[in-house]
């Protein structure tokens, strides 16, 4: 399979600025067919010393020159834009999303690089007077071990790459084994821009990620993925007291109040749940709708679900692609079947499409309550349960009664009323009459409880790849 003249089989690991040969491979499946797409190179875990050694050696020079780092990030952004056509095709082939959505994802990578290239990390002079001098510096940590997921492999890798490199760190990056190709291609593009060893991209099946976390060289681990795996990452990092950023799962609620105009918000609410086939950590995972608008909302969402074009991401007009991998398809199927057996009404969808690949019909579920798995657990797929409520305080209590706390939204004809309710929600971000609107390069993103540790994006994300150093001494102002 070729994309703009390039062959998938050409992709290689990037270590110390060049191809890193390996005799081991693993299979990559095309989710739109369920068949083998190609094989990807797998790093032998015994070679992690070489990989981290290259990153450690590069760190000593890379950390020195702030202006040089800024310039390299800007040049990296330009290189990604120039390679976008290749990267878009590869991303759709392995992840499944429509081509226009892959284009947005690749564009976001260059956007994040430019944002961080322009972001200052100023020295903070606390005191400089007759009593003395006090300053706080933000120093790079060293080598970062970064592990990215399969839902947005390029965007979420860049949430790590851009701030980590801007701060002066070097990195070893591993994509999910379900979506290694686009990240390997990204590594090939950027090796021509970044000095050798600054960004090393490796791939391989488990337990490679765990061995990265346990390696003695990296001083920070940045992981995006499931909460279950995140807990294992935290435990493995604790032995060496590595710094951590964990962006984990969510079971994000949307509360729809009785004064909302369903006709105006149904489409937006639907896509807040189903974008990327529901495979977004911050997607709406459960809706609490006031009983006076509940039936109307269910009908409106079902009508939209039945109209959506689900197809191979390369097909013109496809709005949703397949679920990315077979285990996730099995999980979504299990959650829907459990709800069905417990008396839920499947208003739209409800099962896999009768075709090759991991396609699942957009599904709206009614007559469910808290205590049913589809409400209590993160489905991470194209399924949305709608729960009726009568009392606002009860809706808030139920929304908060979760081990997760990533994002939430409140929908109302009165934004001030919605904002007051939003203040009661125990999540890292609350949006009013939208969902996930606060995911921007300049805003902090992070969850509470089991949704993660640490913060990404903005100046806060940049500082997360540094440690403070205090300098004191005699006054410096004459």
N, C-alpha and C positions, 0 to 999 in steps of 0.2 A: 504494500500500500504506500502510495506516495502523496506528499503534500508539497506543492510548489517545487517539485524536483528532488525532494529529500525522501529517503527511505527510512521507515521506522527502525529497521534492523541496524541502521548506522549509529544509533545513539549509544553513548558510552558514559561511564562514570567520569566526573571531573575531579581530579585530585592534583593539587599543586599546579593548577593551570593547564593541565593536559589530560588526554585520555588515560584512563587507568584500566589496563586490561585485566580481565577476569575470565576464568573458564566456567564459572557457575552462572546459571540463568534461572529465571522463573517465568511462569506464564502470566500474560496480561490478557484479560477477556474483554471483548467488545460487548458492553451491556445491551446494545441494541440488537444483538444476534444471539448472545449467550455462547458464542464460539470464540476460539482462540484468535486474538488480534495479532500478537507477536510474542516473542520472549524478550525479557529485559535482563540486563546484566545484574548479577547479585554479588555484592562484595563478600569476600570470605572474612568472617569476623576476626580472624587472626591478623588481618591487615589494618585493623583500626588504629594500631600504633602508628603506622605510616601516615594514615589520613590525618589523625589528630596532631602528629608531629609536624606535618606541613602547615597546618593552621597555626600551631604554636610558634613556629619559626616566622611566619608571615606577620604575626601580631606585633612583633618587636618594632618593625618599621611602619606598619600601617597605622599604629596608634599615634605616631609622632606629628602628622601634618594635617590639621583640620581642613585647611583650604583645599588640599589635594584630595581628601576624601569627598568633599562636596562636589568637586569637579568630576570625579569618577562616577559618583551616583548620577549626576546629570547625563554623562555620556552613556551610562548603563540604561537609563530611561530611553534615550534616543535609539540605542541598539535594539531594545525590546520592540519599540514602535516599528523599526525597519524589518524585524523578523515576525511581525504579528501574524501575517497570513499563514506561515508554517505553524506557529504555536496554536492558533485558533483551531486548525484542522486536527492537530494531534490531540488537543484537549477534548474536543467533541468525540473523537474516536474512542478514547479510553474512559471518559467520564460519562458521556451520554447526553449532555445538555445541548440544546440547539445552538447552531453556529453563531447566531446573533448574541446569545448569552455568553458564549466563549469569547467573543470579541470584546464584550464589556469587561470580562474578567482580565483579559490580557491588558486592556487599556488601564485598568485599575493598578496593575503592577507598575507601569511607568509613572502613573500619577503619584503613587506612594513614594517612589524614589525621588521625584521632584519635590514633593512636600518636605521630606526629611532633609534633602540637600539644602533647602532654604530655611530650615528651622535652626535657630540659635540655641545653644546650651550654655548660657552665660555663666561666667564666674560671679559668685555672690560674695561681695565684700560686706561683711557685717559691721566691721568697725575699723577705722583708720584715723586715730586721733592721739592725743597725748597719753592715753592709757594703753595704746598698743594697736596691733593689727590683727584682724580676724577675717578669715576667708573660707568659704566652702567651695570645694571643687567637686566636679562629677567626673570620676575617672573610669575608663573602660574596665570591664571585668577580666577579659582575656578571650579564651575560646568559648564559643557558644555551641551547644548541641541542640539542633532544632529539628523537630519532627512535625510534619504537616499532614493534614487529613485528606480524604478523597473527595469531599463535596465541593470545595473550592481550592484545589491544590496549588494554584498559582497565587491567587489573592492572599491566602492565609500564610503561604510561605513568605510573601513579600511583607506582610505585617511583621515578620521576624527579621528578614534580611535588611530592609531599609533602615530601621532604627538601630539595629545591632551594629551594622557597618558604619553608619553615620557616627555612632558614639566612639568608634575606634576598635571595636571587637572584630575578630574573625569568626568564621562559622563552618561547621559541618552540618549539612542539611540532608535529611532523609525524607522523601515523600512516602505516602502510603503505598504499599505494594499493589493496591488496586489501580493507582493512577501515577505510575512512576515516569511515564514517557515525556509528558510536557515539562516536568521539572528537570529531567535530564537534558532536554532540549534547551531549557532556560540556562542551565549551567554551561552548556556549550556556547551559547550566545555571549554570556557575561564573562567567560574566561578570556575573551579577547579585549576586555575593558579593564577588568580588575587585576591587580597584581597576583601572581601565582600564590596559591594557598589562602587567599583572603576568603573566597567562597568555594567550598568543596561540596560537591553534590554526589551522594552515593545512594544506592538502592538495594533492596533485598527483602526477603520475607522475614517474619519473626524467627528468632529472637534478636534480630540485629538492633532494633530500637532499644531494647532493654540493655544490650551490651554497650551501646553508645552512652546511655545514662550512667551506667556503672563504671565507665572508663575514667581514669584519674585525671586526665588533662582538662576537660571542659569545666569551667567554673560556673556556668549557668546552663540550665535546660529550659527551653521554651517549647511547650507541647500543646498542640490543639488536637482534640479527639474526644473519645468517650470518657465519662466519669470513671467507669470501672478501670480503664487503662490508666487514667490520670492518677488514680490512687496508687497504682503500682509504680508509676514514675516517681511520685512523691516519696514513697517508701525507699526506692532504690537510690534516690538523690540524697536522702537524709544521712546515709552512712558517711558521705563525704562533705556534708553541709553545703551542697551546691545550691546556688540561688535558683529560684523557680518562677516561671510564669506558666500557669495552667489555664487554658481556655477550654472549658469542658461542656457538658450537655446542658440542656434547658427543657423545661416543660412549660413554655411561656403562655400565660393566660391573656385573653382579651375579654374585657368586661364591656358589654353593650347595654347602655341604659335605656330607660323607657321613652326618652324624649328624642331619640335619634331617628333620622329619616333613612329607613333601610334602603330605599331606592338609590340614595346618594352614596352610600358607603359599602354596599354589598360587594361590588366589584373589587374595591380596594382591600376590603377585609379578606376576600377570597385569595387574592394574590399574595397577601401577607402571610398566608398559610401554605400556599401551593407553589410559590416560586421555587425554581430548581427542584421540582418534584417533591417539595416539602423537606428537602435535605439541607436545611439551614439550621444552625444551632439556635438562632433567635427567631425562627418562624413562629407564628401563632400555632400552638399545639392543642389548645382547648379554648372554647368560647363559652363564656357565661353570659347568656342573654336574658334580659328581663322577660318575664312570662307574657307581658303585653305585646312584645315584638318578636318573641321566640319563633312562632310558627312562620311568620312572614320571612324572617331571616333564613330559616332552614330551607324554605321553598326557593328563595332567591339564590342561595348558595348552591343548591342542587341544580338549578337551571343553568348556572354558570358552569358547574362541573361537567354537566352533560354536553356542553357546547365546546369544550376545550379540545383542541387537536393534539392528541398524544401520538408521537411518532419518533422515528429515528431522527436524531438531531441534525442530520444532513438533508432532511426533506424540507422543501420550501414550505413555510407556514407552520411548521411544528412549534407548538407553544410549550409543551412539556416533553421531556425525554423519558427514558427508562429509569428505574431505580438502578443505582450504580453496580450493585453486586448481589450475588445469589443469597448470601446469608442475610443481608438487609431485606431482600424481598421476602424471605421466609419469616423474618421477624414481623414485618408489616402484615403479612397474611395471617400469622398467628394472632396478632392483636385484634384484627377485624373479626376473625372467627370466634375468638373469645367473647367479644362484644355481642355478636350475633346469638351465641348460645346463652347469653345472659339477658336476652330479651330486647336488645337494641333494634331499632328500625334503620335499615340501610336505605337511605333516601336516594342516593346516587352511587354508582360504582359498586364496590364491594368485593372485587376480586381481580385476578390477573387477566390481561387481555389475551385472546386466543391467537397468539402469534409468537414467533421466536423472540427471544430476548426477555429482559426483566421488566416488562411493562405492567403497570398496575393502574387500573382505572381511578381517576380522581373520585374520592369517596367522602360523602357526607353522612354522618351518623347522628341519629336522634334517639331520644328516650334512653339516655345513659346518665349515670350519676357518678359522683366521686365513689371510689371503691372498685370501679371497673378499670381494668388495666389500660384501656385506650385513653382514659382520662388521667390516670395516675402516673403513667409512664411516658417517656419520650418516644414517639413512634418514628420520627425521622423518615417520613415518607408521605405520600399524597393522600392523607386521611385526616379528617377533621371532625371531632365530636362537638356537638352543640348542646350545652346543658342549660336548662331553664332555672331561673332564680326569681324570688319574690322580693327579698330584702337586700338592700345594698351592702349593709354591714356583713351579712352572711356571704354575699358574693366575694367581698374582700377577704373574709376569713378563709373561704374555700380556695381562692386564688393563692393565698399565702401558705396554705397547708400542703407544702411540697418540700422535698429535699433540695429542689432547685431554686435559683433566684437570678436568672439571667436578664430577661427583658419582660415587659408587660405593656399593655395598652388599655386605655379607657376611651370609649366612643360615646359621645353625647352631643345633643344640639346646643348645649351650654358648655363651652370649653372651660370656663372657670369652675363649674361644678365637677367636670371630669378631672381637672387638675387637683382639686381638693381630695378626691378619691385616690388619685394617683399617688399622693403623698403617703398613703397608708400601705402601699404595695411594697413588699420586701424583695425588691429586685435592683439590679445595678442600673437599669435604665427603664424609664416609663415614657411612652409616647401618647399624645392626646390626638384622637381622631386620625391616627396613622399607627404604623407599627414598625419599629426598627429604624425610625427616621434619624435617630442619633448616631447611626453608624457612619461616621465621617472621619477622615484622617486627623482632624484637629480636635476631636472629642474623645475623652477616655472611654474605653470599653472594657468591661469586666463584670463578673457575676459574683453573687453571694452564695453562701452555703456550698452545695455540691457543684455549683456551676463554675467554680474555678478559684484560682489564687492569683493575685496580681492584676495589672492593668496593661492593656495594649492601646496603641494609638496616641496621638498628640504628644505634648511635652512629657506627659506622664509615662507613656510607652517608651520614649527615649531614655528617660531617667531610669526606667526599669532595667536597662542594659548597662547601668553604671553603678558604682558605689561611691558614697560621699567620702571625701578626705578633707579634714579641717587643717588649715595652716594658721598658725599664730606666731607672733613675734613683735618686734619693735615697730612703731609707726613708719609708714612709707611716704606719707605726704610731708613735704618739707615745710 
